[in-house]
Amino acid sequence: MSMDFKDRLQIWLDDVKDRLFNVFGRDKIEKENLYETRWVWYHTLLVIELFIIIILLWYIAI
């Protein structure tokens, strides 16, 4: 029995979804997740520190 267009499209969409989820880390191991979490927190703290430094320098300049 041949598949119609709707069935083929659904199979193709499911395949694309699976590939996208795998690219964006659905199957990541715990060590990689921990690294990414630490990376995000580290850079968040850097942004906060940079903001404070800019405010202090702006206060000194005025």
N, CA, C and O atoms as a Maestro MAE file, in Angstrom:
{
 s_m_m2io_version
 :::
 2.0.0
}

f_m_ct {
 s_m_title
 :::
 protein
 m_atom[248] {
  # First column is atom index #
  i_m_mmod_type
  r_m_x_coord
  r_m_y_coord
  r_m_z_coord
  i_m_residue_number
  s_m_chain_name
  s_m_pdb_residue_name
  s_m_pdb_atom_name
  i_m_atomic_number
  :::
  1 25 0.849 -1.177 0.000 1 A "MET " " N  " 7
  2 3 0.000 0.000 0.000 1 A "MET " " CA " 6
  3 2 0.896 1.241 0.000 1 A "MET " " C  " 6
  4 15 1.830 1.328 0.796 1 A "MET " " O  " 8
  5 25 0.622 2.178 -0.868 2 A "SER " " N  " 7
  6 3 1.453 3.379 -0.953 2 A "SER " " CA " 6
  7 2 0.977 4.436 0.041 2 A "SER " " C  " 6
  8 15 -0.197 4.502 0.405 2 A "SER " " O  " 8
  9 25 1.926 5.249 0.459 3 A "MET " " N  " 7
  10 3 1.609 6.310 1.409 3 A "MET " " CA " 6
  11 2 1.184 7.557 0.644 3 A "MET " " C  " 6
  12 15 1.712 7.855 -0.427 3 A "MET " " O  " 8
  13 25 0.234 8.270 1.205 4 A "ASP " " N  " 7
  14 3 -0.163 9.506 0.549 4 A "ASP " " CA " 6
  15 2 0.732 10.660 1.012 4 A "ASP " " C  " 6
  16 15 1.596 10.489 1.872 4 A "ASP " " O  " 8
  17 25 0.510 11.805 0.439 5 A "PHE " " N  " 7
  18 3 1.364 12.964 0.692 5 A "PHE " " CA " 6
  19 2 1.345 13.363 2.168 5 A "PHE " " C  " 6
  20 15 2.384 13.716 2.727 5 A "PHE " " O  " 8
  21 25 0.189 13.311 2.791 6 A "LYS " " N  " 7
  22 3 0.055 13.711 4.192 6 A "LYS " " CA " 6
  23 2 0.914 12.826 5.103 6 A "LYS " " C  " 6
  24 15 1.569 13.327 6.016 6 A "LYS " " O  " 8
  25 25 0.910 11.526 4.856 7 A "ASP " " N  " 7
  26 3 1.716 10.611 5.662 7 A "ASP " " CA " 6
  27 2 3.206 10.861 5.464 7 A "ASP " " C  " 6
  28 15 3.975 10.863 6.426 7 A "ASP " " O  " 8
  29 25 3.606 11.069 4.228 8 A "ARG " " N  " 7
  30 3 5.021 11.350 3.957 8 A "ARG " " CA " 6
  31 2 5.458 12.653 4.612 8 A "ARG " " C  " 6
  32 15 6.551 12.740 5.172 8 A "ARG " " O  " 8
  33 25 4.594 13.667 4.537 9 A "LEU " " N  " 7
  34 3 4.914 14.950 5.157 9 A "LEU " " CA " 6
  35 2 5.051 14.801 6.669 9 A "LEU " " C  " 6
  36 15 5.956 15.380 7.271 9 A "LEU " " O  " 8
  37 25 4.165 14.035 7.281 10 A "GLN " " N  " 7
  38 3 4.226 13.830 8.732 10 A "GLN " " CA " 6
  39 2 5.514 13.104 9.136 10 A "GLN " " C  " 6
  40 15 6.139 13.465 10.133 10 A "GLN " " O  " 8
  41 25 5.905 12.103 8.382 11 A "ILE " " N  " 7
  42 3 7.150 11.382 8.663 11 A "ILE " " CA " 6
  43 2 8.342 12.320 8.522 11 A "ILE " " C  " 6
  44 15 9.254 12.300 9.348 11 A "ILE " " O  " 8
  45 25 8.334 13.140 7.476 12 A "TRP " " N  " 7
  46 3 9.432 14.090 7.260 12 A "TRP " " CA " 6
  47 2 9.493 15.111 8.395 12 A "TRP " " C  " 6
  48 15 10.580 15.425 8.880 12 A "TRP " " O  " 8
  49 25 8.339 15.634 8.825 13 A "LEU " " N  " 7
  50 3 8.315 16.606 9.921 13 A "LEU " " CA " 6
  51 2 8.814 15.987 11.226 13 A "LEU " " C  " 6
  52 15 9.545 16.633 11.977 13 A "LEU " " O  " 8
  53 25 8.432 14.764 11.496 14 A "ASP " " N  " 7
  54 3 8.916 14.085 12.698 14 A "ASP " " CA " 6
  55 2 10.433 13.916 12.662 14 A "ASP " " C  " 6
  56 15 11.107 14.090 13.677 14 A "ASP " " O  " 8
  57 25 10.960 13.581 11.503 15 A "ASP " " N  " 7
  58 3 12.409 13.434 11.355 15 A "ASP " " CA " 6
  59 2 13.120 14.763 11.586 15 A "ASP " " C  " 6
  60 15 14.152 14.810 12.256 15 A "ASP " " O  " 8
  61 25 12.571 15.839 11.034 16 A "VAL " " N  " 7
  62 3 13.173 17.170 11.219 16 A "VAL " " CA " 6
  63 2 13.136 17.574 12.690 16 A "VAL " " C  " 6
  64 15 14.116 18.109 13.210 16 A "VAL " " O  " 8
  65 25 12.018 17.325 13.362 17 A "LYS " " N  " 7
  66 3 11.906 17.650 14.789 17 A "LYS " " CA " 6
  67 2 12.952 16.897 15.609 17 A "LYS " " C  " 6
  68 15 13.606 17.480 16.473 17 A "LYS " " O  " 8
  69 25 13.106 15.609 15.337 18 A "ASP " " N  " 7
  70 3 14.097 14.817 16.065 18 A "ASP " " CA " 6
  71 2 15.503 15.355 15.853 18 A "ASP " " C  " 6
  72 15 16.290 15.428 16.797 18 A "ASP " " O  " 8
  73 25 15.817 15.726 14.637 19 A "ARG " " N  " 7
  74 3 17.157 16.270 14.356 19 A "ARG " " CA " 6
  75 2 17.374 17.594 15.066 19 A "ARG " " C  " 6
  76 15 18.455 17.835 15.603 19 A "ARG " " O  " 8
  77 25 16.365 18.459 15.079 20 A "LEU " " N  " 7
  78 3 16.505 19.750 15.757 20 A "LEU " " CA " 6
  79 2 16.696 19.564 17.253 20 A "LEU " " C  " 6
  80 15 17.547 20.221 17.851 20 A "LEU " " O  " 8
  81 25 15.923 18.687 17.861 21 A "PHE " " N  " 7
  82 3 16.068 18.458 19.291 21 A "PHE " " CA " 6
  83 2 17.442 17.901 19.627 21 A "PHE " " C  " 6
  84 15 18.023 18.266 20.649 21 A "PHE " " O  " 8
  85 25 17.963 17.032 18.794 22 A "ASN " " N  " 7
  86 3 19.290 16.476 19.041 22 A "ASN " " CA " 6
  87 2 20.365 17.530 18.880 22 A "ASN " " C  " 6
  88 15 21.349 17.513 19.619 22 A "ASN " " O  " 8
  89 25 20.209 18.452 17.931 23 A "VAL " " N  " 7
  90 3 21.189 19.520 17.734 23 A "VAL " " CA " 6
  91 2 21.210 20.440 18.943 23 A "VAL " " C  " 6
  92 15 22.281 20.867 19.375 23 A "VAL " " O  " 8
  93 25 20.047 20.750 19.492 24 A "PHE " " N  " 7
  94 3 19.969 21.702 20.590 24 A "PHE " " CA " 6
  95 2 20.079 21.054 21.960 24 A "PHE " " C  " 6
  96 15 19.732 21.684 22.959 24 A "PHE " " O  " 8
  97 25 20.540 19.839 22.037 25 A "GLY " " N  " 7
  98 3 20.940 19.273 23.303 25 A "GLY " " CA " 6
  99 2 19.934 18.460 24.058 25 A "GLY " " C  " 6
  100 15 19.990 18.408 25.287 25 A "GLY " " O  " 8
  101 25 19.037 17.837 23.390 26 A "ARG " " N  " 7
  102 3 18.085 16.995 24.102 26 A "ARG " " CA " 6
  103 2 18.779 15.789 24.734 26 A "ARG " " C  " 6
  104 15 18.353 15.309 25.785 26 A "ARG " " O  " 8
  105 25 19.832 15.304 24.110 27 A "ASP " " N  " 7
  106 3 20.516 14.108 24.591 27 A "ASP " " CA " 6
  107 2 21.869 14.430 25.219 27 A "ASP " " C  " 6
  108 15 22.806 13.641 25.100 27 A "ASP " " O  " 8
  109 25 21.983 15.568 25.878 28 A "LYS " " N  " 7
  110 3 23.265 15.941 26.468 28 A "LYS " " CA " 6
  111 2 23.498 15.174 27.763 28 A "LYS " " C  " 6
  112 15 22.560 14.805 28.469 28 A "LYS " " O  " 8
  113 25 24.755 14.950 28.050 29 A "ILE " " N  " 7
  114 3 25.086 14.269 29.293 29 A "ILE " " CA " 6
  115 2 25.136 15.291 30.425 29 A "ILE " " C  " 6
  116 15 25.176 16.498 30.189 29 A "ILE " " O  " 8
  117 25 25.133 14.796 31.633 30 A "GLU " " N  " 7
  118 3 25.078 15.651 32.820 30 A "GLU " " CA " 6
  119 2 26.276 16.585 32.909 30 A "GLU " " C  " 6
  120 15 26.132 17.734 33.327 30 A "GLU " " O  " 8
  121 25 27.442 16.114 32.527 31 A "LYS " " N  " 7
  122 3 28.647 16.938 32.610 31 A "LYS " " CA " 6
  123 2 28.551 18.149 31.687 31 A "LYS " " C  " 6
  124 15 28.958 19.247 32.065 31 A "LYS " " O  " 8
  125 25 28.020 17.961 30.486 32 A "GLU " " N  " 7
  126 3 27.859 19.076 29.555 32 A "GLU " " CA " 6
  127 2 26.831 20.075 30.071 32 A "GLU " " C  " 6
  128 15 27.015 21.283 29.924 32 A "GLU " " O  " 8
  129 25 25.762 19.588 30.667 33 A "ASN " " N  " 7
  130 3 24.755 20.490 31.225 33 A "ASN " " CA " 6
  131 2 25.330 21.312 32.363 33 A "ASN " " C  " 6
  132 15 25.034 22.501 32.478 33 A "ASN " " O  " 8
  133 25 26.149 20.694 33.207 34 A "LEU " " N  " 7
  134 3 26.775 21.412 34.308 34 A "LEU " " CA " 6
  135 2 27.712 22.485 33.783 34 A "LEU " " C  " 6
  136 15 27.734 23.599 34.306 34 A "LEU " " O  " 8
  137 25 28.485 22.164 32.758 35 A "TYR " " N  " 7
  138 3 29.391 23.142 32.153 35 A "TYR " " CA " 6
  139 2 28.611 24.340 31.612 35 A "TYR " " C  " 6
  140 15 28.998 25.486 31.840 35 A "TYR " " O  " 8
  141 25 27.526 24.083 30.903 36 A "GLU " " N  " 7
  142 3 26.746 25.178 30.337 36 A "GLU " " CA " 6
  143 2 26.109 26.028 31.426 36 A "GLU " " C  " 6
  144 15 26.044 27.251 31.297 36 A "GLU " " O  " 8
  145 25 25.642 25.402 32.490 37 A "THR " " N  " 7
  146 3 25.060 26.154 33.594 37 A "THR " " CA " 6
  147 2 26.095 27.049 34.240 37 A "THR " " C  " 6
  148 15 25.817 28.218 34.506 37 A "THR " " O  " 8
  149 25 27.278 26.529 34.497 38 A "ARG " " N  " 7
  150 3 28.342 27.348 35.079 38 A "ARG " " CA " 6
  151 2 28.756 28.464 34.141 38 A "ARG " " C  " 6
  152 15 29.037 29.575 34.590 38 A "ARG " " O  " 8
  153 25 28.797 28.187 32.845 39 A "TRP " " N  " 7
  154 3 29.170 29.192 31.854 39 A "TRP " " CA " 6
  155 2 28.186 30.357 31.886 39 A "TRP " " C  " 6
  156 15 28.590 31.519 31.849 39 A "TRP " " O  " 8
  157 25 26.907 30.046 31.954 40 A "VAL " " N  " 7
  158 3 25.880 31.093 31.983 40 A "VAL " " CA " 6
  159 2 26.003 31.925 33.245 40 A "VAL " " C  " 6
  160 15 25.944 33.152 33.168 40 A "VAL " " O  " 8
  161 25 26.174 31.301 34.410 41 A "TRP " " N  " 7
  162 3 26.300 32.058 35.657 41 A "TRP " " CA " 6
  163 2 27.568 32.903 35.671 41 A "TRP " " C  " 6
  164 15 27.546 34.042 36.137 41 A "TRP " " O  " 8
  165 25 28.658 32.364 35.173 42 A "TYR " " N  " 7
  166 3 29.917 33.102 35.129 42 A "TYR " " CA " 6
  167 2 29.768 34.364 34.286 42 A "TYR " " C  " 6
  168 15 30.194 35.443 34.699 42 A "TYR " " O  " 8
  169 25 29.175 34.234 33.128 43 A "HIS " " N  " 7
  170 3 29.034 35.394 32.256 43 A "HIS " " CA " 6
  171 2 27.979 36.371 32.772 43 A "HIS " " C  " 6
  172 15 28.074 37.572 32.520 43 A "HIS " " O  " 8
  173 25 26.990 35.876 33.482 44 A "THR " " N  " 7
  174 3 26.033 36.772 34.120 44 A "THR " " CA " 6
  175 2 26.729 37.624 35.167 44 A "THR " " C  " 6
  176 15 26.491 38.830 35.244 44 A "THR " " O  " 8
  177 25 27.586 37.012 35.970 45 A "LEU " " N  " 7
  178 3 28.339 37.777 36.969 45 A "LEU " " CA " 6
  179 2 29.287 38.775 36.318 45 A "LEU " " C  " 6
  180 15 29.465 39.878 36.835 45 A "LEU " " O  " 8
  181 25 29.892 38.414 35.205 46 A "LEU " " N  " 7
  182 3 30.759 39.355 34.496 46 A "LEU " " CA " 6
  183 2 29.974 40.567 34.002 46 A "LEU " " C  " 6
  184 15 30.463 41.695 34.077 46 A "LEU " " O  " 8
  185 25 28.785 40.348 33.507 47 A "VAL " " N  " 7
  186 3 27.958 41.459 33.032 47 A "VAL " " CA " 6
  187 2 27.584 42.377 34.186 47 A "VAL " " C  " 6
  188 15 27.631 43.599 34.044 47 A "VAL " " O  " 8
  189 25 27.216 41.807 35.319 48 A "ILE " " N  " 7
  190 3 26.869 42.616 36.492 48 A "ILE " " CA " 6
  191 2 28.076 43.413 36.958 48 A "ILE " " C  " 6
  192 15 27.962 44.602 37.252 48 A "ILE " " O  " 8
  193 25 29.229 42.763 37.026 49 A "GLU " " N  " 7
  194 3 30.450 43.451 37.435 49 A "GLU " " CA " 6
  195 2 30.795 44.579 36.470 49 A "GLU " " C  " 6
  196 15 31.160 45.672 36.904 49 A "GLU " " O  " 8
  197 25 30.687 44.335 35.192 50 A "LEU " " N  " 7
  198 3 30.970 45.369 34.197 50 A "LEU " " CA " 6
  199 2 30.000 46.539 34.332 50 A "LEU " " C  " 6
  200 15 30.405 47.693 34.195 50 A "LEU " " O  " 8
  201 25 28.742 46.259 34.596 51 A "PHE " " N  " 7
  202 3 27.755 47.315 34.796 51 A "PHE " " CA " 6
  203 2 28.118 48.179 36.003 51 A "PHE " " C  " 6
  204 15 28.027 49.404 35.934 51 A "PHE " " O  " 8
  205 25 28.525 47.556 37.101 52 A "ILE " " N  " 7
  206 3 28.917 48.304 38.300 52 A "ILE " " CA " 6
  207 2 30.140 49.164 38.014 52 A "ILE " " C  " 6
  208 15 30.196 50.318 38.438 52 A "ILE " " O  " 8
  209 25 31.109 48.623 37.310 53 A "ILE " " N  " 7
  210 3 32.317 49.384 36.973 53 A "ILE " " CA " 6
  211 2 31.971 50.579 36.096 53 A "ILE " " C  " 6
  212 15 32.504 51.669 36.304 53 A "ILE " " O  " 8
  213 25 31.100 50.396 35.132 54 A "ILE " " N  " 7
  214 3 30.698 51.508 34.262 54 A "ILE " " CA " 6
  215 2 29.992 52.589 35.067 54 A "ILE " " C  " 6
  216 15 30.243 53.775 34.857 54 A "ILE " " O  " 8
  217 25 29.121 52.201 35.980 55 A "ILE " " N  " 7
  218 3 28.429 53.179 36.829 55 A "ILE " " CA " 6
  219 2 29.437 53.938 37.685 55 A "ILE " " C  " 6
  220 15 29.346 55.160 37.799 55 A "ILE " " O  " 8
  221 25 30.396 53.238 38.290 56 A "LEU " " N  " 7
  222 3 31.407 53.908 39.117 56 A "LEU " " CA " 6
  223 2 32.261 54.862 38.291 56 A "LEU " " C  " 6
  224 15 32.529 55.983 38.725 56 A "LEU " " O  " 8
  225 25 32.685 54.440 37.122 57 A "LEU " " N  " 7
  226 3 33.480 55.320 36.266 57 A "LEU " " CA " 6
  227 2 32.668 56.524 35.805 57 A "LEU " " C  " 6
  228 15 33.200 57.629 35.695 57 A "LEU " " O  " 8
  229 25 31.419 56.319 35.542 58 A "TRP " " N  " 7
  230 3 30.551 57.425 35.151 58 A "TRP " " CA " 6
  231 2 30.400 58.417 36.304 58 A "TRP " " C  " 6
  232 15 30.400 59.629 36.086 58 A "TRP " " O  " 8
  233 25 30.271 57.907 37.527 59 A "TYR " " N  " 7
  234 3 30.164 58.757 38.718 59 A "TYR " " CA " 6
  235 2 31.455 59.546 38.927 59 A "TYR " " C  " 6
  236 15 31.404 60.727 39.271 59 A "TYR " " O  " 8
  237 25 32.598 58.919 38.727 60 A "ILE " " N  " 7
  238 3 33.892 59.599 38.887 60 A "ILE " " CA " 6
  239 2 34.060 60.681 37.821 60 A "ILE " " C  " 6
  240 15 34.595 61.753 38.105 60 A "ILE " " O  " 8
  241 25 33.613 60.409 36.614 61 A "ALA " " N  " 7
  242 3 33.798 61.360 35.516 61 A "ALA " " CA " 6
  243 2 32.922 62.601 35.666 61 A "ALA " " C  " 6
  244 15 33.273 63.666 35.158 61 A "ALA " " O  " 8
  245 25 31.815 62.483 36.339 62 A "ILE " " N  " 7
  246 3 30.902 63.638 36.464 62 A "ILE " " CA " 6
  247 2 31.215 64.487 37.643 62 A "ILE " " C  " 6
  248 15 30.539 65.489 37.879 62 A "ILE " " O  " 8
  :::
 }
 m_bond[247] {
  # First column is bond index #
  i_m_from
  i_m_to
  i_m_order
  :::
  1 1 2 1
  2 2 3 1
  3 3 4 2
  4 3 5 1
  5 5 6 1
  6 6 7 1
  7 7 8 2
  8 7 9 1
  9 9 10 1
  10 10 11 1
  11 11 12 2
  12 11 13 1
  13 13 14 1
  14 14 15 1
  15 15 16 2
  16 15 17 1
  17 17 18 1
  18 18 19 1
  19 19 20 2
  20 19 21 1
  21 21 22 1
  22 22 23 1
  23 23 24 2
  24 23 25 1
  25 25 26 1
  26 26 27 1
  27 27 28 2
  28 27 29 1
  29 29 30 1
  30 30 31 1
  31 31 32 2
  32 31 33 1
  33 33 34 1
  34 34 35 1
  35 35 36 2
  36 35 37 1
  37 37 38 1
  38 38 39 1
  39 39 40 2
  40 39 41 1
  41 41 42 1
  42 42 43 1
  43 43 44 2
  44 43 45 1
  45 45 46 1
  46 46 47 1
  47 47 48 2
  48 47 49 1
  49 49 50 1
  50 50 51 1
  51 51 52 2
  52 51 53 1
  53 53 54 1
  54 54 55 1
  55 55 56 2
  56 55 57 1
  57 57 58 1
  58 58 59 1
  59 59 60 2
  60 59 61 1
  61 61 62 1
  62 62 63 1
  63 63 64 2
  64 63 65 1
  65 65 66 1
  66 66 67 1
  67 67 68 2
  68 67 69 1
  69 69 70 1
  70 70 71 1
  71 71 72 2
  72 71 73 1
  73 73 74 1
  74 74 75 1
  75 75 76 2
  76 75 77 1
  77 77 78 1
  78 78 79 1
  79 79 80 2
  80 79 81 1
  81 81 82 1
  82 82 83 1
  83 83 84 2
  84 83 85 1
  85 85 86 1
  86 86 87 1
  87 87 88 2
  88 87 89 1
  89 89 90 1
  90 90 91 1
  91 91 92 2
  92 91 93 1
  93 93 94 1
  94 94 95 1
  95 95 96 2
  96 95 97 1
  97 97 98 1
  98 98 99 1
  99 99 100 2
  100 99 101 1
  101 101 102 1
  102 102 103 1
  103 103 104 2
  104 103 105 1
  105 105 106 1
  106 106 107 1
  107 107 108 2
  108 107 109 1
  109 109 110 1
  110 110 111 1
  111 111 112 2
  112 111 113 1
  113 113 114 1
  114 114 115 1
  115 115 116 2
  116 115 117 1
  117 117 118 1
  118 118 119 1
  119 119 120 2
  120 119 121 1
  121 121 122 1
  122 122 123 1
  123 123 124 2
  124 123 125 1
  125 125 126 1
  126 126 127 1
  127 127 128 2
  128 127 129 1
  129 129 130 1
  130 130 131 1
  131 131 132 2
  132 131 133 1
  133 133 134 1
  134 134 135 1
  135 135 136 2
  136 135 137 1
  137 137 138 1
  138 138 139 1
  139 139 140 2
  140 139 141 1
  141 141 142 1
  142 142 143 1
  143 143 144 2
  144 143 145 1
  145 145 146 1
  146 146 147 1
  147 147 148 2
  148 147 149 1
  149 149 150 1
  150 150 151 1
  151 151 152 2
  152 151 153 1
  153 153 154 1
  154 154 155 1
  155 155 156 2
  156 155 157 1
  157 157 158 1
  158 158 159 1
  159 159 160 2
  160 159 161 1
  161 161 162 1
  162 162 163 1
  163 163 164 2
  164 163 165 1
  165 165 166 1
  166 166 167 1
  167 167 168 2
  168 167 169 1
  169 169 170 1
  170 170 171 1
  171 171 172 2
  172 171 173 1
  173 173 174 1
  174 174 175 1
  175 175 176 2
  176 175 177 1
  177 177 178 1
  178 178 179 1
  179 179 180 2
  180 179 181 1
  181 181 182 1
  182 182 183 1
  183 183 184 2
  184 183 185 1
  185 185 186 1
  186 186 187 1
  187 187 188 2
  188 187 189 1
  189 189 190 1
  190 190 191 1
  191 191 192 2
  192 191 193 1
  193 193 194 1
  194 194 195 1
  195 195 196 2
  196 195 197 1
  197 197 198 1
  198 198 199 1
  199 199 200 2
  200 199 201 1
  201 201 202 1
  202 202 203 1
  203 203 204 2
  204 203 205 1
  205 205 206 1
  206 206 207 1
  207 207 208 2
  208 207 209 1
  209 209 210 1
  210 210 211 1
  211 211 212 2
  212 211 213 1
  213 213 214 1
  214 214 215 1
  215 215 216 2
  216 215 217 1
  217 217 218 1
  218 218 219 1
  219 219 220 2
  220 219 221 1
  221 221 222 1
  222 222 223 1
  223 223 224 2
  224 223 225 1
  225 225 226 1
  226 226 227 1
  227 227 228 2
  228 227 229 1
  229 229 230 1
  230 230 231 1
  231 231 232 2
  232 231 233 1
  233 233 234 1
  234 234 235 1
  235 235 236 2
  236 235 237 1
  237 237 238 1
  238 238 239 1
  239 239 240 2
  240 239 241 1
  241 241 242 1
  242 242 243 1
  243 243 244 2
  244 243 245 1
  245 245 246 1
  246 246 247 1
  247 247 248 2
  :::
 }
}
